[in-house]
């Protein structure tokens, strides 16, 4: 597998080492993009597709569907809906100091929950061993770093 395939196609499989290398490159590019005025947000948005490709291939290597990537996003969306509803309920009480406090607390808890689910998901796909042999997503992963089949899974 080459670098273009790693970042630009969701098909196939990659092992843990290649996943972490791809993740680190995308993460570093996102950090650098974050400090570039005006173009940074666009670059960050464009990095979503390579991130999806790397995660999809890692899930495929575990014998799982790439649709599982939606779980952290769904948790975030659900947590933000609950936080918004809690803020709305506090607003109906008429105590706007309580509204602000409740909304801030609910939003903080939503972000904390989302962060923890996202971190758990990242560690799960980054540390779980590969499915041995060929699976429905293709033959075992070949490492970008070395030659031959990726030994670490």
N, C-alpha and C positions, 0 to 999 in steps of 0.2 A: 504494500500500500504506500502511496506517496502522500505528500503534504496536501496537495490539491484535493485528493480523494478524502483525506481525513476531514478537511474543513468544509467541503462543498457538496458532499453527497451523504444522505442518511442511510444508504444501503450498505450492507456488509457488517463486519464485526471488528472490534478492536479490543485488545487486552487492557489490563489495568494500567500498566506503565504508559502506554500510548494515550490512554484516556487522561491520565494526570498531566502528561506533557501538553496535550491539546488544551485541557482545561486551564493550565497555567498560562499558556500563550494567549488564550482568549481573555483571561482575567487581567493579565498585564496590559493587553491592548485596550481593555475597557478602562483601566486606571489611567493610562496615558490619554485616552480620548476624553476622560472626565476633566482634564485640565486644559483642554483646547477650547477656547471660546468659539461660539457659534457652530463650528463643525463637530465638536465633541458629541453633542447629543445625536447627531445624524450617524456618526461613526458607531456610537454605542448601539443605536437601533440596528445598524447593519451587522453588528456582531451577534445578533440573536440567531441568525440562520446557521453560522458555523457552530454555535453552542448547541443548537438542536441536533445538528449532524453528529457531533462528537458524542453527545448523550445517547442519541438513538443507536449508534453503532455499539456503544458499551452495553446498553440494554439488550440488544440483539445477541451480543456475545454471551450474555447470561441466559439466553433463551426466552427473553421477555419481549413484549410488544413496546414500541416506542411511545405508545399512547400513555404509558405510565408517567411520562414527563408532565402531564397535565395536573397531576395530584398536587404538587406544591402551589401551582397557580390557583387551583380551585380552593385550596385551604386559605390562601391569601384573600381571594375574592370573598369567600364566605365570612372570614374574620372581619373584613372591612364592612360588609353589609351589617353584621351584628354590631360593630362599633358605631356605625351610622344610626342604626335603630336605637341604640342605647343613648346616643346623643339626642336623638329626637324625643325619646321618652323623658329625658331630663329637661329638655326645652319646654315640654308641656307642663312641667311643674311650675314654671314661671320664675324660678330662682336661677337667674342667669349666671351667677357665680358657680352654682352647682352644675349648670349646663357645661360651662367651660371645663370644670374639673372632671366631670364624668366623660365628656368627649375626649379629653386628653388621656385619661386613664384607659378608656376603651380602645382608643387608637394605639396606645403604647402596648397594650396586651395583644392586640391584633398583630402588630408588627413582630412582637416577641414570639408568638405562636408560629407565625409564618416563617420567621428566621429559623426556629428550631426544626420545623418540618422540612424546610429546604436543606438545612445542614444534615439532618438524618438521611434524607434522600440522597444527597451528594455522597455521604459516607457509605451508604448502602451500595450504590452502583460503583463507587470507586474502590471498594474493598472486597466485594463479593467475587469469588472465584468464577472463572469462565466455565461454561458448559462444555464438557469434553466432547471432542469429535464434532462431526458436522451436525448442524441443527437446521431448522426451517429457514434460517437467515443466511446460511452459507457455511463454507468450511471454516475451520478454526482460524483465528486471527494470526496474521503475520506481522511481526513487530516493525515499526518504522525505525526504531533505534538500532537494532542489531540486524542480523540476517537470520533467516529461517523462521520457524514458528515461535511465537511468543511463549516463553516457558513459564512466566509468572501467572498467566491466566488472564 
